[in-house]
Each structure stands twice: as C-alpha cells, then as structure tokens.
Amino acid sequence: MATFTVQVGDLTTFGSTDDVALAVWLADGCKELINLMPDEMLVKVSGESGDFTPTGGTNVTSTIIGVTRKTATSGGNTFECREIPYYKRNESQDEDNVLYATETDPVYYIEPQSGTSANKIKVLPLSSSSLCNAVTVQYPTPAIGDEAISLFPDEAEYLVVLYASVKALQRLMNDLNSNSDITTALTVVNTELDDTQAVCDLVNTQLDSAVAEVALAKTEAAELATQTDNSGDFETALDAINTAVDKFQADGGDPALFGDETQYLTGVGLAHVKDALELARDAIDTGFTTDEDSGSSDDATPKSAGYWLDDEDTEMVDATVKVAQTELARAQTHIQEWSATVDALSKEIDGFSKEVASRAAFSGAKSQAIQGYLGTATTYIQSAQGFATEVQSRIGIAQGYIAEAGVRMQRDDQKYKWYVQQQTKLQQDYDKGIQLLLGVPNAQPQAQAQ
C-alpha cells in the first residue's frame, strides 16, 4: 500500500510540497472523523488513561468513553462511575441527597480549566485507598510516510486521505493567488514602462531643443530675407551700381563713354577738351588762308605759328605758340576734370560694390548660421529618433513579459479550475463516506484511496 504522501499526491498533485501541512491535515482528518463516529465505533479509537486517585484526578483532552473506580488500590471490586455536572459535586457528597456517591455507586465530573491547567476528571467518593481509570478517545497523529493509522478503523482510513486531499487542493488554489513568475514578469513590465516614460521625456527634450534651433534658424532667415528682398539695403546698393554703370553706357547702345558722341561735341567735359585741342591745333598748323576761287588772302584770319614762322615774325611765333600751349593746358585741365568725374563715379561703383560684397558676405554668414541651426536641429531629431527606437524596444520587452504573464495566468486559471473540480469530486466522495460511516440509508460506498 502507498504512503499517505503518495495517496494524497495521486489525487491532488500536491506531493511533498509541504510535509508539515500534510501531517496536520491527516491528524485533523482523524479528529473530524472520530468526532463524527457513532458511539459503538468509538471503542476502536479509545484508550485507558492509566490509574489515578480520586483526589488527584487525571487530565482529560478528548471525549470520555467511561470512568471506573476500584474500591481498593489492590484487589477490590471495580464499579462504573456515573457522570454528574461539575456544579453538583457538593450534592453528591451529601448523604441525604439522591445524587450521593457511594463505594458501589461512584460518580465523576469534569473540573474546569484553571489558568494553564487542563480539564481534569475527578471521582467521588474521595478515597486515597482506591484507584480510578478513564477510557477516552485517542486522536492518532499519522506520519506522512505511514501507510496505515494505528488504533483507527480500517474502513475509515480512506476518508482521512480524502480529507487531507481536499485541504491540499485548497492549499494549491491558495498558492495560485500569488505566482512569483507572474510577479517577476509584471515587475519587469513596470520597470520597462517606467524607463520608457523616462526615455519619452528625453525624446520630448530633444524635440524641444530641435524646435528651439529651428526657431533660431527662422529668425536668421527672416533677417536674411530682409537683407536680400527687393526693398532691402542689398537691392538698394545693387540699384545704385546699376545707375552708376548706366552713366558709362547709355541705353542707346553706343559704345562711347558716358553715352554717345555728343559728349565729345556739344556736351561738357570732353567737348571742352576737344575745343581746346582744336584751337591748339589751329594755332600750330592752320596757316595762311587763301580763297581758292579768287586767289586772294584774308588778312583777318588768325595766323598759325607756321605762318608767322614763314613771315619771320618771331614775336608772333612766340605769341601763337603760347596760345597753343594755353589751349593744351586748358585741354589737360578738362581731361583732369573728366578723370576726376570718372574716378568719382568709379569709386561710387566700387563703394556700392563693396557694400554689396559686404552684404553678400553677411548674408552668407546668415546662411551658414541658418545651416548651423538646422544641422543642430537635425542632430537633436536624430537623437530623438534614437530614443524613440529605444522606446519601441522597451515596449517590445514589456509586451513580451505581458504575454508571458498572460500565458502563466491562463495556465494558473486552468489549474485553478481543475483544482475546483477535483475538490468538488473529492468532497462529494468524502461526504458520502461520512454518511456511510454514520449508517445513513442509501449511502453509496466509496472506493478506498490507494
């Protein structure tokens, strides 16, 4: 026959999970069954207390089957004691009372507990020369490795196994209330989600930084637009350059400097140079003017230096040469005036060009600043994307543990349902066995646990 551990394990899968608890359940099962047994069966689970004196009494912790009293410590007759209530013990010592106890009609009562002292069986009449004996129910404490229960009805042993099995199933169901593996998985889920929140905060921080950088880039771009739009200083300088250059080249397309040839003929500047040079030329080589048709000469026409040289008039030669030199000096003055005007205009163009170059360099710096801000923003966005990837990874880990916890809870739910069903079946078997033990009609016998 199998041990009680094996028998309970076969019915519950409890096995040797908790040997101490199993031993308690076996003992409790014996107590419950004994307390339900009919009187005629109690003799199978009873035992003698041993001799004690009426005055000393004996401790009692279980049901009393009967008490006897001998008239002498050795030999003598033995009489069965009748039970009386504790509060009538004095009446049984009164000779005039019907409850009076005699040698042949002794009585016993249960003395209540006093402090830490247990209940005691006391016998009357008192006598130090007589001995008493009590038969009480003995509750066995079977070991989990036993295969049978001493001083216990064989026909009731299987009920002890059923009782312990029901308790074991209740214990297994209670154990499912807390699954360390599920707790571990959910703890990891909680940790991962907490870390995910922290990483999400980092994502938000990086994106805020990126937005700030874009805002700076936007500010720089607005300033750049102000510098380069059609109404800005940049455009004004370019327009000034264009105006100055147009002064060198007229819209008519003539390649002459400052427009067409009228500048050399009727205008100012070069027209004066031309006039002075022509006068100087006439003073040098115009010569004596003769009418070609009549052959007569005009004495009133100015004579050139060559004419006066032919006339050998040195004074007039000198005077005429001085006139030519004066005109050449005047032409040179007008050329310098012209050069100054051209130089001023060139400097104006150069100044506006430098302004354009400076503003272009400033705009380039602005563009670089914009690119720098956008690059920094891109770096923040890439960092945020990295953190976002980490968030997804942590969420994936959390989902894995959530799935694990779900599977474990589903498995525990299956176990719980099986435990409930098995407990119901064993409880039904146990209840029917009790009915059979008590002799209830129509009770069906139960198969003994192996």
C-alpha positions as CSV (number, residue, x, y, z in Angstrom):
1,M,0.0,0.0,0.0
2,A,1.3,3.5,-0.8
3,T,2.2,6.1,1.8
4,F,-0.2,8.9,2.7
5,T,2.1,11.3,0.7
6,V,1.7,9.2,-2.4
7,Q,-2.0,8.7,-1.9
8,V,-2.7,12.4,-1.5
9,G,-0.4,13.3,-4.4
10,D,-2.2,10.9,-6.7
11,L,-5.4,12.7,-6.0
12,T,-4.2,16.3,-6.0
13,T,-0.6,16.6,-7.4
14,F,0.3,18.1,-4.1
15,G,3.1,15.6,-3.4
16,S,5.6,16.6,-0.8
17,T,5.1,20.4,-1.3
18,D,4.6,20.9,2.4
19,D,5.1,17.8,4.6
20,V,4.3,19.7,7.8
21,A,0.9,20.9,6.5
22,L,0.1,17.4,5.1
23,A,0.8,15.8,8.5
24,V,-1.6,18.4,10.2
25,W,-4.3,17.6,7.6
26,L,-4.0,13.9,8.3
27,A,-4.3,14.5,12.0
28,D,-7.2,16.9,11.6
29,G,-9.0,14.4,9.4
30,C,-8.7,11.7,12.1
31,K,-10.1,14.1,14.6
32,E,-13.1,15.1,12.5
33,L,-14.0,11.5,11.7
34,I,-13.6,10.4,15.3
35,N,-15.9,13.2,16.4
36,L,-18.5,12.0,13.9
37,M,-18.3,8.3,14.7
38,P,-21.2,6.6,16.4
39,D,-20.6,5.5,20.0
40,E,-20.2,1.9,19.1
41,M,-17.3,2.7,16.9
42,L,-15.5,4.9,19.4
43,V,-14.2,1.9,21.2
44,K,-11.9,1.4,18.2
45,V,-10.3,4.7,18.8
46,S,-10.2,4.8,22.6
47,G,-7.6,4.0,25.2
48,E,-7.1,3.9,29.0
49,S,-5.7,6.9,30.9
50,G,-3.9,4.8,33.5
51,D,-4.6,4.6,37.2
52,F,-5.2,7.8,39.1
53,T,-6.6,8.5,42.6
54,P,-10.0,10.2,43.1
55,T,-8.4,13.1,44.9
56,G,-5.7,13.7,42.2
57,G,-7.8,13.1,39.2
58,T,-6.4,13.0,35.6
59,N,-6.1,15.4,32.8
60,V,-8.7,15.0,30.0
61,T,-8.3,16.4,26.5
62,S,-10.8,14.3,24.5
63,T,-14.2,12.6,24.7
64,I,-14.7,10.4,27.7
65,I,-16.0,6.9,27.0
66,G,-16.3,5.8,30.6
67,V,-14.7,6.0,34.1
68,T,-14.3,3.2,36.6
69,R,-13.4,3.1,40.3
70,K,-11.8,0.3,42.3
71,T,-12.7,0.0,46.0
72,A,-9.1,-0.7,46.9
73,T,-5.6,0.1,45.4
74,S,-5.1,-3.7,45.1
75,G,-7.8,-6.1,44.5
76,G,-11.3,-5.0,45.4
77,N,-14.2,-4.5,43.1
78,T,-14.5,-2.2,40.1
79,F,-17.6,-0.1,39.6
80,E,-18.6,2.1,36.7
81,C,-18.9,5.8,37.6
82,R,-21.8,7.8,36.6
83,E,-21.3,11.4,35.3
84,I,-22.6,14.4,37.2
85,P,-22.3,18.1,36.4
86,Y,-19.5,20.0,38.0
87,Y,-21.8,22.3,39.9
88,K,-23.5,19.3,41.6
89,R,-20.3,17.8,43.0
90,N,-21.2,19.0,46.5
91,E,-24.7,17.4,46.4
92,S,-23.1,14.1,45.6
93,Q,-21.2,14.3,48.9
94,D,-24.4,14.9,50.9
95,E,-25.8,11.6,52.3
96,D,-29.3,13.0,52.2
97,N,-29.1,13.9,48.5
98,V,-30.3,11.5,45.9
99,L,-27.0,12.2,44.0
100,Y,-24.9,11.0,46.9
101,A,-21.9,8.9,45.7
102,T,-21.1,5.6,47.4
103,E,-18.4,3.0,47.0
104,T,-20.7,1.0,44.8
105,D,-22.2,3.9,43.0
106,P,-19.3,6.3,42.4
107,V,-19.6,9.4,40.2
108,Y,-17.2,11.6,38.2
109,Y,-17.3,15.1,37.0
110,I,-15.1,17.3,34.8
111,E,-13.3,20.0,36.7
112,P,-13.0,23.2,34.6
113,Q,-9.6,24.5,33.5
114,S,-7.8,26.8,35.9
115,G,-5.2,29.0,34.5
116,T,-2.9,26.9,32.4
117,S,-4.2,23.6,34.0
118,A,-6.2,21.4,31.7
119,N,-9.6,19.9,32.5
120,K,-9.5,17.1,35.0
121,I,-11.6,14.0,35.7
122,K,-12.4,13.9,39.4
123,V,-14.1,10.9,41.1
124,L,-16.3,10.7,44.2
125,P,-16.4,9.5,46.9
126,L,-12.9,10.6,47.8
127,S,-10.5,8.0,48.9
128,S,-6.8,7.7,48.9
129,S,-7.0,3.9,49.0
130,S,-8.9,3.5,45.7
131,L,-7.8,3.8,42.1
132,C,-9.6,5.1,39.1
133,N,-9.3,4.6,35.4
134,A,-10.7,6.6,32.4
135,V,-11.3,5.4,28.9
136,T,-11.0,8.4,26.5
137,V,-10.9,8.8,22.7
138,Q,-7.3,8.8,21.4
139,Y,-6.7,11.0,18.4
140,P,-4.0,9.5,16.2
141,T,-1.3,11.6,14.5
142,P,-0.3,9.6,11.5
143,A,3.0,10.3,9.8
144,I,3.0,11.2,6.1
145,G,5.2,8.3,5.4
146,D,2.8,5.8,7.1
147,E,0.6,3.5,5.1
148,A,-1.9,2.9,7.8
149,I,-3.3,4.5,11.0
150,S,-2.9,2.7,14.3
151,L,-6.0,2.5,16.6
152,F,-8.2,3.7,13.8
153,P,-11.0,1.8,11.9
154,D,-9.7,0.5,8.6
155,E,-12.9,1.3,6.9
156,A,-12.5,5.0,7.7
157,E,-8.8,5.4,6.7
158,Y,-9.6,6.3,3.1
159,L,-11.7,9.2,4.4
160,V,-8.7,10.6,6.1
161,V,-6.9,10.6,2.8
162,L,-9.9,12.3,1.1
163,Y,-10.0,14.9,3.9
164,A,-6.3,15.7,3.5
165,S,-6.7,15.8,-0.3
166,V,-9.4,18.4,-0.1
167,K,-7.3,20.5,2.1
168,A,-4.3,20.0,-0.2
169,L,-6.4,21.2,-3.2
170,Q,-7.5,24.3,-1.2
171,R,-3.8,24.9,-0.4
172,L,-2.9,24.6,-4.1
173,M,-5.7,27.0,-5.1
174,N,-4.5,29.5,-2.5
175,D,-0.9,29.2,-3.8
176,L,-2.2,30.3,-7.2
177,N,-3.2,33.6,-5.6
178,S,0.5,34.5,-5.8
179,N,2.7,33.4,-8.7
180,S,6.3,34.6,-8.3
181,D,6.9,34.2,-12.0
182,I,4.0,36.4,-12.9
183,T,5.0,38.9,-10.3
184,T,8.5,38.9,-11.7
185,A,7.2,39.4,-15.2
186,L,4.9,42.2,-14.2
187,T,7.7,43.8,-12.2
188,V,9.8,43.8,-15.3
189,V,6.9,45.3,-17.3
190,N,6.5,48.0,-14.7
191,T,10.3,48.7,-14.8
192,E,10.4,48.8,-18.6
193,L,7.3,51.2,-18.8
194,D,8.8,53.5,-16.1
195,D,12.1,53.5,-18.1
196,T,10.0,54.1,-21.3
197,Q,8.4,57.2,-19.7
198,A,11.9,58.5,-18.8
199,V,13.1,57.9,-22.4
200,C,9.9,59.6,-23.7
201,D,10.8,62.6,-21.6
202,L,14.3,62.5,-23.3
203,V,12.6,62.4,-26.7
204,N,10.5,65.4,-25.7
205,T,13.5,67.3,-24.5
206,Q,15.4,66.6,-27.8
207,L,12.4,67.7,-29.9
208,D,12.0,70.8,-27.8
209,S,15.7,71.6,-28.4
210,A,15.2,70.9,-32.2
211,V,12.2,73.3,-32.2
212,A,14.3,75.9,-30.5
213,E,17.1,75.6,-33.1
214,V,14.6,75.8,-35.9
215,A,13.1,78.9,-34.3
216,L,16.7,80.5,-34.3
217,A,17.1,79.4,-37.9
218,K,13.8,81.0,-38.8
219,T,14.8,84.3,-37.1
220,E,18.1,84.3,-39.1
221,A,16.2,83.5,-42.3
222,A,13.8,86.4,-41.6
223,E,16.8,88.7,-41.2
224,L,18.4,87.3,-44.4
225,A,15.1,87.9,-46.3
226,T,15.1,91.5,-45.1
227,Q,18.7,91.9,-46.4
228,T,18.0,90.4,-49.8
229,D,14.4,91.2,-50.7
230,N,13.6,93.9,-53.4
231,S,13.1,96.6,-50.8
232,G,16.2,95.9,-48.7
233,D,19.6,97.6,-48.5
234,F,21.1,94.9,-50.7
235,E,18.8,95.8,-53.5
236,T,19.4,99.5,-53.0
237,A,23.1,99.0,-53.4
238,L,22.7,96.9,-56.5
239,D,20.4,99.6,-58.0
240,A,23.0,102.3,-57.2
241,I,25.7,100.2,-59.0
242,N,23.4,99.8,-62.0
243,T,22.6,103.5,-62.1
244,A,26.3,104.4,-61.9
245,V,27.2,101.9,-64.6
246,D,24.4,103.2,-66.8
247,K,26.2,106.5,-66.8
248,F,29.1,104.9,-68.6
249,Q,26.8,103.3,-71.2
250,A,23.6,104.9,-72.5
251,D,20.5,103.0,-73.3
252,G,21.1,103.7,-77.0
253,G,23.9,101.1,-77.1
254,D,26.6,103.4,-78.4
255,P,30.0,102.2,-77.1
256,A,31.1,105.7,-76.3
257,L,31.9,106.5,-72.8
258,F,29.1,108.3,-71.0
259,G,26.7,107.8,-73.9
260,D,27.0,108.9,-77.5
261,E,29.5,111.2,-79.3
262,T,27.6,114.4,-78.3
263,Q,29.7,114.2,-75.1
264,Y,32.6,115.0,-77.4
265,L,30.9,117.6,-79.4
266,T,28.2,119.6,-77.6
267,G,28.3,118.3,-74.1
268,V,30.5,119.2,-71.2
269,G,33.8,117.6,-70.2
270,L,35.3,116.0,-73.3
271,A,33.6,118.6,-75.5
272,H,35.8,121.3,-73.8
273,V,38.9,119.1,-74.3
274,K,38.0,118.8,-78.0
275,D,37.5,122.5,-78.3
276,A,40.9,123.3,-76.6
277,L,42.7,120.7,-78.7
278,E,41.2,122.1,-82.0
279,L,42.2,125.6,-81.1
280,A,45.7,124.5,-80.2
281,R,46.0,122.6,-83.5
282,D,44.8,125.7,-85.4
283,A,47.4,127.8,-83.6
284,I,50.1,125.4,-84.8
285,D,49.2,124.5,-88.4
286,T,46.2,126.3,-89.8
287,G,48.5,128.6,-91.9
288,F,47.6,131.5,-94.2
289,T,44.1,131.2,-95.6
290,T,43.7,131.9,-99.4
291,D,40.5,132.0,-101.3
292,E,40.8,129.2,-103.8
293,D,38.5,130.7,-106.4
294,S,39.9,134.2,-106.4
295,G,43.4,133.5,-105.1
296,S,43.1,136.4,-102.7
297,S,44.1,136.1,-99.0
298,D,42.2,137.0,-95.8
299,D,44.4,139.1,-93.5
300,A,41.8,138.9,-90.8
301,T,42.1,135.1,-90.4
302,P,44.3,134.1,-87.4
303,K,47.7,133.0,-88.5
304,S,49.3,129.8,-87.2
305,A,52.8,129.6,-85.7
306,G,53.9,128.2,-89.0
307,Y,52.6,131.3,-90.9
308,W,54.4,133.6,-88.6
309,L,57.5,131.5,-88.8
310,D,57.4,131.9,-92.6
311,D,56.9,135.6,-92.1
312,E,59.9,135.5,-89.8
313,D,58.0,137.3,-87.1
314,T,59.4,135.7,-84.0
315,E,57.3,137.6,-81.6
316,M,54.1,136.4,-83.3
317,V,55.5,132.9,-83.4
318,D,56.1,133.0,-79.7
319,A,52.7,134.5,-79.0
320,T,51.0,131.9,-81.2
321,V,52.8,129.0,-79.6
322,K,51.9,130.4,-76.1
323,V,48.3,130.4,-77.3
324,A,48.6,126.8,-78.4
325,Q,50.2,125.9,-75.1
326,T,47.4,127.7,-73.2
327,E,44.8,125.7,-75.1
328,L,46.7,122.4,-74.4
329,A,46.9,123.4,-70.7
330,R,43.1,124.0,-70.9
331,A,42.6,120.6,-72.5
332,Q,44.7,119.0,-69.8
333,T,42.6,120.7,-67.2
334,H,39.4,119.5,-68.7
335,I,40.9,116.0,-69.0
336,Q,41.8,116.1,-65.3
337,E,38.3,117.3,-64.6
338,W,37.0,114.4,-66.7
339,S,39.2,111.9,-65.0
340,A,38.1,113.2,-61.6
341,T,34.5,112.7,-62.6
342,V,35.2,109.2,-64.0
343,D,37.2,108.4,-60.8
344,A,34.4,109.6,-58.6
345,L,31.9,107.6,-60.5
346,S,34.2,104.5,-60.4
347,K,34.7,105.0,-56.7
348,E,30.9,105.3,-56.3
349,I,30.5,102.0,-58.2
350,D,33.4,100.4,-56.1
351,G,31.8,101.6,-52.9
352,F,28.4,100.2,-53.7
353,S,30.2,97.0,-55.0
354,K,32.0,96.7,-51.7
355,E,28.7,97.3,-49.9
356,V,27.1,94.5,-52.0
357,A,30.1,92.2,-51.3
358,S,29.9,93.0,-47.6
359,R,26.1,92.4,-47.5
360,A,26.6,89.3,-49.6
361,A,29.2,88.1,-47.0
362,F,26.8,89.0,-44.2
363,S,24.1,87.1,-46.0
364,G,26.5,84.2,-46.4
365,A,27.2,84.2,-42.7
366,K,23.5,84.3,-42.1
367,S,23.0,81.3,-44.4
368,Q,25.8,79.5,-42.5
369,A,24.1,80.3,-39.2
370,I,20.8,79.0,-40.6
371,Q,22.5,75.8,-41.8
372,G,24.2,75.5,-38.4
373,Y,20.9,75.8,-36.5
374,L,19.3,73.4,-38.9
375,G,22.2,71.0,-38.5
376,T,21.9,71.2,-34.8
377,A,18.1,70.7,-35.0
378,T,18.8,67.6,-37.2
379,T,21.2,66.2,-34.6
380,Y,18.5,66.7,-31.9
381,I,15.9,65.0,-34.2
382,Q,18.3,62.1,-34.8
383,S,18.9,61.8,-31.1
384,A,15.1,61.8,-30.5
385,Q,14.7,59.1,-33.2
386,G,17.3,57.0,-31.3
387,F,15.4,57.5,-28.1
388,A,12.2,56.6,-29.9
389,T,13.8,53.4,-31.1
390,E,14.8,52.6,-27.5
391,V,11.2,53.3,-26.5
392,Q,9.9,50.8,-29.1
393,S,12.5,48.3,-27.9
394,R,11.4,48.7,-24.2
395,I,7.8,48.5,-25.2
396,G,8.6,45.3,-27.1
397,I,10.3,43.9,-24.0
398,A,7.3,44.9,-21.9
399,Q,4.9,43.3,-24.3
400,G,6.9,40.1,-24.2
401,Y,6.7,39.9,-20.4
402,I,3.0,40.9,-20.6
403,A,2.5,37.9,-22.9
404,E,4.4,35.7,-20.6
405,A,2.3,36.9,-17.6
406,G,-0.8,36.3,-19.7
407,V,0.2,32.7,-20.5
408,R,1.1,32.0,-16.9
409,M,-2.2,33.4,-15.7
410,Q,-4.1,31.4,-18.3
411,R,-2.2,28.3,-17.1
412,D,-2.9,29.1,-13.5
413,D,-6.6,29.6,-14.3
414,Q,-6.7,26.2,-15.9
415,K,-5.0,24.7,-12.8
416,Y,-7.5,26.5,-10.5
417,K,-10.5,25.2,-12.4
418,W,-9.1,21.7,-12.3
419,Y,-8.4,22.0,-8.5
420,V,-12.0,23.3,-8.0
421,Q,-13.5,20.4,-10.0
422,Q,-11.3,17.8,-8.2
423,Q,-12.0,19.3,-4.8
424,T,-15.8,19.1,-5.6
425,K,-15.5,15.5,-6.5
426,L,-13.4,14.5,-3.5
427,Q,-15.6,16.5,-1.2
428,Q,-18.6,14.6,-2.6
429,D,-16.8,11.3,-2.0
430,Y,-15.9,12.4,1.5
431,D,-19.5,13.4,2.3
432,K,-20.9,10.1,1.0
433,G,-18.2,8.3,3.0
434,I,-19.3,10.1,6.2
435,Q,-23.0,9.1,5.5
436,L,-21.9,5.5,5.1
437,L,-19.9,5.7,8.3
438,L,-22.9,7.0,10.1
439,G,-25.1,4.3,8.7
440,V,-27.2,6.7,6.6
441,P,-29.6,4.8,4.3
442,N,-28.9,4.7,0.5
443,A,-25.3,5.9,1.1
444,Q,-23.1,4.6,-1.6
445,P,-19.8,3.0,-0.6
446,Q,-16.6,4.8,-1.7
447,A,-13.6,3.2,-3.2
448,Q,-10.7,3.4,-0.8
449,A,-7.7,5.6,-1.9
450,Q,-4.7,3.6,-2.8
